[in-house]
């Protein structure tokens, strides 16, 4: 293009822009300055934990209790109040909430404040409690307190009694395959059920695709009595489904098979699954393959009650108090009145300009992953203690119905 041709294009009247049109591209003055990002009120400091030797044995104990089944993982909700002394998993690392060094209440009525958190890698940080809560909710778990009995005691309690009818055996097998693809998989086990003895069932395993065309080693077997064998096997496979492996094997005729009963799971977890089947608690658990332990399922509405149209007050309580309420050993719940939470329990009567008790039909009581729904019989105010007292009529369980008076 010659200079004359370029001048002709730039001189084209179509390219003329008036001052009014130019103003359309002006940026308002208040937008011309880039707003600096507001800095956080407090930035946590991570540093080596100088007294980590004091905490290291506790971390080892919790890890051992996770493996043995005395502790398990549980999801934490964003409304949970985290307690000092509890352990959590954040980003795959175990964290101890050693202490809460200052206390406050955030806008949602939850406790907040500076903490001292000890990490299993030997570091510590003084993060805010709300920051820890968000991290656990987004990418972590709570770790339950240890159960009062060991898995071994659960097995002893579930031992066969006189007159029980043995219906078969659950077996756990390890493959002796020399196939490098199979041999490289750690903790690979076949878990199944047989009405024969396990030795009889596995005879000739090297000729069967279900056994990966190789001999097997019997790692464990459990007698099954008075239980529908098919349902039992389905339950085990359902719990361990996150650990199910897609193993490929070719039989003697060159046909490819994908046997489904092989799982990558530690043996001690299989023991825990069978033990929890025996005591009925397995319905509350699933397997977490990343942490290689059982995870307790947090129920969304454990009472299973339709509360539509009813006034429900949700309260966080301690696990011990929830247990007393469920057993009937405690029939009242007391809530101390505080400035930040007063409107949950009281309302202002516009006619008399005085405070009145709010009326509720039900209390939804929550602790960790457990939950209880209770009918309210009466509500009163304890002037001496400055507390609202809820007298409970009954605790609801799955299948209960709620009838409004």
VOGU-3710 file (C-alpha; in Angstrom, 3 decimals, decimal comma):
1> xxxxxxxxxx> 0,000/0,000/0,000  1,387/3,402/-0,986  1,416/6,440/1,335  -1,241/8,151/-0,795  -3,581/5,162/-0,508  -3,107/5,071/3,269  -3,898/8,805/3,535  -7,071/8,310/1,490  -8,260/5,619/3,926  -7,500/7,668/7,042
11> xxxxxxxxxx> -9,203/10,714/5,501  -12,438/8,813/4,876  -15,372/10,763/6,466  -16,724/7,493/7,903  -13,818/7,482/10,336  -14,643/10,916/11,750  -15,711/10,674/15,424  -17,403/13,565/17,152  -16,507/14,736/20,660  -19,821/13,328/21,922
21> xxxxxxxxxx> -19,003/9,897/20,489  -15,474/10,057/21,869  -16,901/10,666/25,333  -18,580/7,280/25,208  -15,129/5,728/25,721  -14,214/7,906/28,710  -13,868/6,040/32,016  -15,397/7,712/35,078  -12,807/9,146/37,425  -13,818/6,863/40,323
31> xxxxxxxxxx> -13,097/3,849/38,121  -9,703/5,022/36,907  -7,988/4,029/40,140  -7,485/0,354/40,765  -8,860/-0,458/44,171  -6,280/-2,141/46,319  -7,408/-5,484/47,637  -8,409/-5,215/51,253  -5,869/-6,961/53,383  -6,952/-9,659/55,789
41> xxxxxxxxxx> -7,500/-8,605/59,368  -5,017/-11,237/60,502  -2,451/-13,363/58,652  -1,549/-16,657/60,313  2,094/-17,466/60,950  3,359/-20,993/60,215  6,525/-21,981/62,019  8,312/-25,064/63,407  6,662/-26,450/66,532  9,388/-26,293/69,196
51> xxxxxxxxxx> 7,626/-28,716/71,561  6,451/-31,152/68,861  7,974/-34,072/70,805  5,118/-33,573/73,277  2,475/-34,023/70,546  4,102/-36,635/68,291  2,980/-39,649/70,406  -0,610/-38,373/70,257  -0,487/-38,205/66,448  0,871/-41,776/66,299
61> xxxxxxxxxx> -1,882/-42,977/68,649  -4,662/-41,347/66,590  -3,227/-42,819/63,383  -3,166/-46,279/65,004  -6,756/-45,852/66,243  -7,868/-44,883/62,732  -6,282/-48,050/61,359  -7,806/-50,227/64,092  -11,289/-48,772/63,667  -11,550/-47,148/67,106
71> xxxxxxxxxx> -11,689/-43,797/65,319  -13,135/-42,912/61,936  -13,441/-39,929/59,623  -16,532/-37,745/59,519  -17,548/-34,772/57,387  -17,812/-31,467/59,235  -20,615/-29,025/58,426  -20,060/-25,293/58,052  -22,205/-24,707/61,159  -20,138/-26,976/63,420
81> xxxxxxxxxx> -18,328/-25,542/66,427  -14,833/-27,048/66,559  -13,547/-28,040/69,991  -10,002/-27,745/71,339  -8,259/-31,105/71,649  -9,903/-32,548/68,525  -8,031/-33,874/65,473  -8,854/-33,064/61,843  -7,620/-33,875/58,351  -6,913/-30,871/56,106
91> xxxxxxxxxx> -5,363/-31,297/52,684  -4,413/-34,880/53,544  -2,526/-33,827/56,700  -3,578/-34,443/60,305  -4,074/-31,320/62,431  -4,584/-30,988/66,179  -6,617/-28,008/67,379  -4,457/-27,694/70,489  -6,110/-24,584/71,943  -8,275/-21,573/71,194
101> xxxxxxxxxx> -6,258/-18,672/72,583  -8,911/-15,962/72,150  -12,656/-16,214/71,747  -15,285/-14,255/69,852  -18,573/-14,871/68,011  -18,859/-14,350/64,263  -21,891/-13,056/62,384  -23,397/-16,555/62,138  -23,333/-17,066/65,894  -20,391/-19,515/65,712
111> xxxxxxxxxx> -17,330/-19,361/67,936  -14,236/-17,770/66,439  -10,858/-16,629/67,683  -7,139/-17,281/67,399  -6,020/-20,884/67,705  -2,881/-22,884/68,123  -2,923/-25,688/65,524  -0,271/-28,415/65,510  0,412/-30,253/62,238  1,722/-33,802/61,950
121> xxxxxxxxxx> 4,697/-32,559/59,877  6,087/-30,811/62,977  4,845/-27,272/62,295  2,253/-25,089/63,998  0,115/-22,079/63,068  -2,022/-19,515/64,884  -4,875/-19,466/62,363  -8,371/-18,182/63,082  -10,911/-20,813/64,140  -13,218/-19,782/61,287
131> xxxxxxxxxx> -10,351/-20,325/58,811  -9,762/-23,827/60,161  -13,495/-24,575/59,994  -13,669/-23,487/56,345  -10,604/-25,584/55,445  -12,014/-28,694/57,101  -15,416/-28,241/55,415  -13,891/-27,612/51,973  -11,088/-30,173/51,900  -10,981/-32,321/54,993
141> xxxxxxxxxx> -12,603/-34,374/57,728  -13,101/-34,449/61,420  -11,706/-37,425/63,332  -14,120/-38,983/65,806  -13,263/-39,593/69,431  -12,117/-43,213/70,124  -14,909/-45,703/70,629  -14,994/-47,393/74,044  -14,460/-50,884/72,681  -11,955/-52,301/70,251
151> xxxxxxxxxx> -12,714/-54,221/67,083  -11,418/-57,363/68,791  -14,047/-56,945/71,525  -16,694/-56,491/68,850  -15,666/-59,816/67,314  -15,798/-61,580/70,673  -19,264/-60,212/71,329  -20,386/-61,381/67,895  -19,121/-64,943/68,356  -21,443/-67,811/67,521
161> xxxxxxxxxx> -23,855/-69,054/70,154  -25,351/-72,507/70,619  -28,076/-73,184/68,095  -26,795/-70,684/65,519  -26,991/-71,942/61,953  -23,768/-71,432/59,982  -24,812/-70,444/56,467  -21,351/-70,014/54,953  -18,076/-68,131/55,068  -16,849/-64,711/54,034
171> xxxxxxxxxx> -13,340/-65,093/52,673  -10,447/-62,732/51,938  -7,894/-63,952/49,403  -4,595/-62,597/48,082  -3,488/-63,478/44,585  -0,198/-65,330/44,020  -0,172/-64,213/40,387  3,209/-63,594/38,773  1,661/-61,100/36,338  3,602/-57,846/37,031
181> xxxxxxxxxx> 0,436/-55,760/36,623  -1,270/-57,747/39,406  1,739/-58,242/41,668  2,393/-54,482/41,727  -0,975/-53,689/43,366  -0,536/-53,395/47,132  -3,342/-54,632/49,423  -5,213/-56,315/46,561  -7,741/-58,831/47,920  -10,698/-60,797/46,658
191> xxxxxxxxxx> -13,636/-60,672/49,083  -16,514/-63,054/48,600  -18,865/-65,583/50,126  -19,089/-69,369/49,857  -21,281/-72,061/51,360  -18,359/-74,507/51,065  -15,173/-74,346/53,072  -12,820/-71,716/51,673  -10,239/-74,404/50,867  -12,779/-76,305/48,766
201> xxxxxxxxxx> -13,969/-73,148/47,006  -10,480/-72,043/45,973  -9,277/-75,443/44,774  -8,119/-75,088/41,146  -7,999/-71,286/41,373  -5,241/-71,118/38,755  -7,786/-72,194/36,119  -10,539/-69,700/36,995  -10,660/-66,061/35,770  -12,418/-64,999/38,979
211> xxxxxxxxxx> -9,145/-65,866/40,804  -7,005/-64,132/38,129  -5,864/-67,464/36,705  -3,490/-67,979/39,635  -3,258/-69,712/42,987  -4,453/-67,720/45,995  -3,510/-67,343/49,643  -6,312/-67,351/52,248  -5,821/-64,255/54,402  -9,009/-64,421/56,484
221> xxxxxxxxxx> -12,346/-66,184/56,723  -15,395/-65,472/58,879  -18,250/-67,800/59,747  -21,646/-66,387/58,827  -24,663/-67,462/60,878  -28,371/-66,640/60,707  -27,845/-64,044/57,965  -29,005/-63,910/54,356  -25,702/-64,705/52,677  -26,453/-62,878/49,436
231> xxxxxxxxxx> -27,507/-59,680/51,229  -24,406/-59,872/53,434  -22,068/-60,128/50,459  -23,870/-57,251/48,726  -23,462/-55,097/51,841  -19,718/-55,723/52,050  -19,264/-54,901/48,375  -21,369/-51,734/48,727  -19,254/-50,396/51,616  -15,980/-51,209/49,835
241> xxxxxxxxxx> -17,096/-50,034/46,384  -14,717/-47,014/46,486  -11,832/-49,518/46,681  -13,041/-51,835/43,894  -10,407/-52,540/41,248  -10,925/-53,122/37,536  -8,493/-56,007/37,052  -7,952/-57,466/33,593  -7,122/-61,161/33,101  -6,965/-63,433/30,050
251> xxxxxxxxxx> -8,024/-67,071/30,397  -6,479/-70,192/28,841  -8,458/-69,621/25,644  -7,361/-66,009/25,195  -10,671/-64,532/26,343  -10,429/-61,341/28,395  -12,253/-61,122/31,776  -12,793/-58,358/34,342  -13,582/-60,022/37,687  -15,429/-57,634/40,032
261> xxxxxxxxxx> -14,706/-58,884/43,559  -11,145/-57,564/43,897  -10,513/-54,615/46,184  -7,483/-52,541/47,152  -8,035/-52,221/50,887  -5,978/-53,003/54,038  -6,886/-56,244/55,809  -7,659/-54,502/59,080  -10,377/-52,469/57,323  -12,014/-55,689/56,124
271> xxxxxxxxxx> -11,986/-56,866/59,759  -13,727/-53,651/60,806  -16,367/-53,955/58,065  -17,231/-57,515/59,097  -17,301/-56,561/62,788  -19,603/-53,623/62,128  -21,889/-55,844/60,082  -22,102/-58,112/63,113  -23,221/-55,292/65,436  -25,385/-53,510/62,844
281> xxxxxxxxxx> -23,410/-50,249/62,764  -22,050/-50,706/59,222  -25,016/-48,790/57,757  -23,442/-45,606/59,152  -20,064/-46,063/57,410  -18,368/-46,029/54,055  -14,732/-46,602/53,064  -12,393/-43,671/52,429  -9,689/-44,928/50,007  -7,483/-41,832/50,365
291> xxxxxxxxxx> -7,092/-42,119/54,144  -7,532/-45,948/54,073  -10,028/-46,044/56,923  -13,771/-46,044/57,521  -15,653/-42,773/57,222  -18,781/-42,202/59,244  -21,711/-40,990/57,172  -23,198/-37,737/58,445  -26,984/-37,952/58,222  -28,838/-34,962/56,796
301> xxxxxxxxxx> -32,050/-35,683/58,696  -31,495/-38,694/60,895  -34,925/-38,488/62,478  -36,516/-38,914/59,052  -39,479/-36,733/60,074  -41,398/-34,367/57,818  -41,171/-31,009/59,607  -43,016/-28,970/56,965  -45,187/-26,310/58,604  -43,590/-26,774/62,039
311> xxxxxxxxxx> -41,407/-24,302/63,925  -38,019/-25,957/64,469  -35,157/-24,590/66,581  -31,707/-26,015/65,832  -29,203/-26,214/68,688  -25,669/-27,584/68,950  -25,129/-29,713/72,064  -22,389/-31,933/73,425  -22,331/-35,620/72,452  -22,813/-36,647/76,097
321> xxxxxxxxxx> -25,922/-34,461/76,418  -27,348/-35,860/73,189  -26,873/-39,390/74,515  -28,701/-38,519/77,770  -31,592/-36,980/75,838  -31,874/-39,998/73,556  -31,897/-42,423/76,493  -34,436/-40,376/78,478  -31,952/-39,577/81,240  -32,378/-35,875/80,461
331> xxxxxxxxxx> -35,712/-34,277/79,564  -34,849/-30,568/79,406  -32,558/-28,377/77,324  -31,404/-25,041/78,771  -30,200/-22,137/76,608  -28,497/-19,235/78,330  -29,577/-15,859/76,938  -26,761/-13,856/75,384  -26,868/-10,549/73,570  -25,849/-11,964/70,169
341> xxxxxxxxxx> -28,382/-14,819/70,211  -31,296/-13,350/72,157  -33,553/-12,967/69,112  -33,457/-16,727/68,501  -35,308/-17,284/71,775  -37,252/-14,056/72,338  -39,422/-11,713/70,275  -40,545/-8,140/70,874  -44,300/-7,779/71,349  -45,241/-4,562/69,492
351> xxxxxxxxxx> -48,384/-4,050/71,569  -46,736/-4,118/74,992  -43,173/-3,348/73,836  -41,988/-6,242/76,024  -39,963/-9,367/75,266  -41,877/-12,638/74,800  -40,695/-16,251/74,441  -40,621/-17,500/70,864  -42,779/-20,584/70,379  -41,224/-23,667/68,761
361> xxxxxxxxxx> -42,710/-27,094/68,058  -39,497/-29,101/67,761  -35,845/-28,979/68,764  -33,296/-30,267/66,266  -30,281/-31,139/68,418  -26,953/-31,781/66,701  -23,545/-32,953/67,886  -20,732/-33,760/65,442  -22,405/-36,037/62,867  -25,242/-37,156/65,170
371> xxxxxxxxxx> -28,664/-35,572/65,262  -31,881/-35,854/67,264  -35,336/-34,364/66,797  -37,431/-33,774/69,913  -41,004/-32,600/70,526  -41,295/-29,606/72,860  -43,812/-30,000/75,701  -43,348/-26,600/77,365  -41,126/-23,509/77,245  -40,316/-21,403/80,307
381> xxxxxxxxxx> -37,932/-18,650/81,346  -35,552/-19,177/84,297  -35,023/-15,646/85,609  -32,307/-16,647/88,081  -30,152/-18,323/85,429  -31,249/-15,961/82,633  -31,981/-18,998/80,469  -34,796/-20,386/78,338  -35,745/-23,950/79,284  -37,319/-26,379/76,812
391> xxxxxxxxxx> -39,130/-29,333/78,395  -39,230/-32,241/75,961  -42,131/-34,581/75,458  -40,469/-37,225/73,265  -37,508/-37,872/70,993  -38,388/-38,835/67,438  -36,855/-41,667/65,456  -37,186/-42,847/61,865  -40,794/-43,469/60,955  -42,309/-41,295/63,708
401> xxxxx> -45,002/-38,876/62,673  -45,554/-35,370/63,984  -49,107/-34,271/64,788  -49,672/-30,614/65,613  -51,732/-30,030/68,754
//
